[in-house]
Amino acid sequence: MTEEEIIINKIAQDKLDLGKGVKWFDELVDDRKKEVIEKLTVFIQQSHPTKDSIESGLDLAPIKPTMTPVIIFRTKELKIALDKIKVLPKDEWNKAFVTMLSVFKVADTKRRETFCKGGCTHEWHNLDS
């Protein structure tokens, strides 16, 4: 797993504080920030979020409900929302990161508690703290 994949999954599993994750994201160069947003897009799709888990993730996101990525998630179907968020301008990337990470966290937690209950062999679900 890449550094980005480990950090994203650690945040989603509460093994790394969101604030530290945001600081890490802030310090990345633009190309890597874009890569992280792309990875989050894939991770969200793989976690198969329901409308309820998306809403729970948006409620969990520590940003205003009027921010662009939140509005996009609330008004568009998942695939369209992710496609739109991926092409947001650079000044929206931090909000997109926090919003997408919050949605992923809720959806992935649900999958870990249902499909992976009792253990699994997914490398990303078996990270050290």
C-alpha positions in Angstrom: 0.0 0.0 0.0 1.1 3.5 -0.7 1.6 6.2 1.9 -1.6 7.9 0.8 -3.6 4.7 1.0 -2.3 3.9 4.5 -3.0 7.4 5.8 -6.5 7.6 4.3 -7.4 4.2 5.8 -5.9 5.0 9.2 -8.0 8.2 9.3 -11.1 6.2 8.3 -10.5 3.7 11.0 -9.8 6.3 13.7 -6.1 5.2 13.9 -5.0 8.7 12.9 -6.6 11.9 13.9 -8.5 13.8 11.1 -6.6 17.0 12.1 -3.3 15.3 11.5 -4.6 13.9 8.2 -5.7 17.4 7.1 -2.3 18.8 8.0 -0.6 16.0 6.0 -2.9 16.8 3.0 -2.1 20.6 3.3 1.6 19.9 3.1 1.4 17.9 -0.1 2.3 19.4 -3.5 -0.6 19.9 -5.8 0.0 16.9 -8.0 -0.1 14.6 -4.9 -3.2 16.3 -3.6 -4.9 15.5 -6.9 -3.7 11.9 -6.6 -5.2 11.6 -3.1 -8.6 13.0 -4.3 -8.5 10.4 -7.1 -7.7 7.6 -4.7 -10.5 8.7 -2.4 -12.9 8.6 -5.4 -12.0 4.9 -5.9 -12.1 4.1 -2.2 -15.6 5.6 -1.9 -16.8 3.7 -4.9 -15.3 0.4 -3.5 -17.0 1.0 -0.1 -20.4 1.1 -1.8 -22.0 3.9 0.3 -25.7 4.1 0.6 -27.6 7.3 0.6 -27.9 7.1 4.4 -24.1 6.5 4.8 -23.4 9.4 2.5 -25.6 11.7 4.5 -24.1 10.5 7.8 -20.6 11.2 6.4 -21.6 14.7 5.3 -23.1 15.3 8.8 -19.8 14.1 10.2 -17.6 16.3 8.0 -16.2 19.2 10.0 -17.1 21.8 7.4 -20.2 24.0 6.7 -23.1 22.2 5.0 -23.1 25.0 2.4 -19.6 24.1 1.1 -19.4 23.0 -2.6 -18.4 19.4 -2.1 -21.2 18.8 0.5 -23.8 20.4 -1.9 -22.5 18.3 -4.8 -22.9 15.0 -2.7 -26.4 16.1 -1.6 -27.7 17.0 -5.0 -26.1 14.5 -7.4 -25.9 10.7 -7.7 -22.7 9.2 -6.3 -20.8 8.7 -9.6 -21.8 12.1 -10.9 -20.9 13.7 -7.6 -17.5 12.1 -7.5 -16.8 13.1 -11.1 -17.7 16.7 -10.3 -15.7 16.8 -7.1 -12.6 15.4 -8.9 -12.5 18.5 -11.2 -13.1 21.2 -8.6 -10.6 24.0 -8.6 -7.6 23.9 -6.4 -9.1 26.2 -3.8 -11.8 23.5 -3.1 -9.4 20.6 -2.7 -9.1 20.7 1.1 -12.9 20.9 1.6 -13.2 18.0 -0.9 -10.6 16.0 1.0 -12.4 16.4 4.3 -15.8 15.8 2.8 -14.8 12.7 0.8 -12.8 11.3 3.7 -15.9 11.6 6.0 -18.1 9.8 3.5 -15.5 7.1 3.1 -15.1 6.7 6.8 -18.8 6.1 7.4 -19.2 3.7 4.4 -16.0 1.8 5.1 -16.9 1.4 8.8 -20.3 0.0 7.8 -18.5 -2.5 5.5 -16.0 -3.5 8.2 -18.8 -4.0 10.7 -20.9 -6.2 8.3 -18.9 -7.9 5.5 -15.6 -8.0 7.5 -17.1 -8.7 10.9 -14.9 -11.2 12.7 -11.9 -10.4 10.6 -10.9 -10.3 6.9 -7.9 -10.4 4.7 -8.2 -6.9 3.3 -4.8 -5.4 3.7 -6.4 -1.9 4.4 -8.5 -3.3 7.2 -5.5 -4.8 9.0 -3.3 -1.8 9.6 -1.2 -1.3 12.6 -2.2 1.5 14.9 
